[in-house]
Each structure stands twice: as C-alpha cells, then as structure tokens.
Amino acid sequence: MELEIKLDYADVNWQFVAETLKRVGMAYAEPAAHQKSFENSQVTVFVRREGQLIGFGRAISDGVFQAAIYDVAILPEYQAQGIGTIIIKTIMDKFSNCNFILYAAPGKEGFYQTLGFRKMKTGMALFLKAEQMKERGFTE
C-alpha cells in the first residue's frame, strides 16, 4: 500500500475530518472548528492513499518540554495497518526532546503502549462535557 504523508492542511476536506472523527467514535464538531484546531497546532499529519485521506493527527507543544497529541484517527478499514504508528512517529520526530501526553479512546490504550506510552497515575481532566466524558469512560 503506497501512502502519501503530508504535514500541511492546504487541501483538507474538513467535513471529511469531522465525519471520520464521528465514525471512529471520537469527539467531533463542526468542520470549521476542526480546521481551526489543526491550523493552531504546531504539527499536523495527513495520510492519503491514492489521493484519498485515510488518517490524520495533530500536536501542540511548547517545543521545549511538553507536547500533546490529539485527534489521531484512521478510517476503520485502514486500521491495524501501521498508519497510526506512522502518524504518531511523525509527530514525535518533530518534538524529539519533549514529553508526550495524549487521550486514548477507551479500548485503544494497547496501541499506544506498543509505541512506549504508559498510563499516567496523576493525570487529571476538567472537561466541558464532564458527564458525557465520564459515560464514555474517560474519567472516574
């Protein structure tokens, strides 16, 4: 499978991004909100196969100590083919001296553990939709 990896969002269909996040069970919003979040991120990664967007992710960072990875999503039919690993490693290469944090969708923790991530004992969250995030298994 030949993949194209792009670090810019010049020709991204933001409706597709929103629909993909919804399809894979992640938080989603109006396309313009996702566009703004990617534009405000220091690193964006988009993976295409034969011109079709099949996966993406982004990160924010202070560039010195900390980085946070968000919105890593791959179309279900392309999952378990190494695309998530490509996205995460591409992001991590851009911030090689930083600590990383991320949200893992419940049930996806094992994937991130294969890349060296470990569960935090001190992680805390203050979500706008706290009850919804509790129902989805993100908080106690």
N, C-alpha and C positions, 0 to 999 in steps of 0.2 A: 504494500500500500504506500504510494508516494504522497507525502504530506507537504504542505506549504506552511511555514511558520512565519507569522508577521507580528511585528511589535507595534504597529500603528493601527489606528482605527478609522482610517480615511474612508473606506468603502464598506463599513459595517452596517448591516441592516439591524437597527436597534429593536424593531418589532420582533425579529427572529431571536435576539438575545433574551428579551422578556419572555417569549414563548418557550424557549429552551429551559430557562430557569424554572418556569412553572412546570414544564413537562417532567423535569427531573426532581421535583418536589422541594425546590429551594425557594427562598424569598424572592418575590418579583414585584415589579411596579410598572408604571407607565414607561414606555420606551425612552422618553426624554430623560427620565430620572436615571436610567441605566447609562445612557450616553454621558450624562454629566458625571456620574461616578467614575466611569472609565477615563474620561478626559481629565479628571482631577487626581488620577493615580499616577505614580511615578513609572510603573511598568505595566504594560498590557501585553497579553499574548493571545493571538487568534490563530487557530489551526484550521486549515482548509484541506479538503480532499477534492480534487477535480473541480476547484473553484467554489465548492460548497462549504460554508462554515460548519464545522462539526464540534468545535470545542473552544473554550476561552477561559481566561482567568486574569486577575489583576492584583497589584500590590501597592500599598502605600508604605512610606518609610521616612525616617529622619536621615537615612543614608549613612549613619554612623553606628548606632547601637541596635535599633529596633526596626522590624518590618512586619507587616501584617498582610496575609494573603486572603483574598476574598473572591467570591463568585467563580470558583473553578467548576465548570460544568462541561460535560461531554454528552452529546446525543446518546441515548441508551444503546442504539445499535452499533455504536463505536466504542463503548466502554469495554474495559478489560483487554485493550489492545495497545497499551502503553502511551496513550495520548495524554492522560492525566499526568503521568510521570514526566513527559516532555514539557508540559505547561509548568509544573512545579519546579523542575530543574532549571528551566529557562529563567523563571523569576528568581530563584535562589542564586543563580550565577550573577545576576545584576547587583545583588546585595551580599556579596560573599563574606563580609565581616559582621553581619548582623544576626541577632537572634530573630527567630520567626515565631509568630503565633498565627492561628487560623481557627475558623469554625469548621468542624467536620459534621456533616449531616449525620444524624443518628444511623448507625449501621455502616458508615463509611470510614470509621476510625482505623480499621485494619489496613486500608490502602495507605493512609498517611504514615502508619507505623512502619510499613515497608520502606519508607523514604527517610526514616530516622526520627520522625516526630514522636513525642511521648505525651501522654495525658498529663495535664497540669493539676496539681493539688491545690493551688492557690488562685486559680482563675475565677474571676468574678465578672458579672454582666449586669447591666442596667438597660433592659430593652424597653422600647416604646410600647410594644405589644407584649408585655410580660406574661400575661396569662396564655396567650397563643404560643409563645416560645416554650412555656412550661408544658403545654399539651403536646407539643412536637418533640419533647424530650431533651431540650437544650439546657434547661435549668431544673433545679430541685423544687 
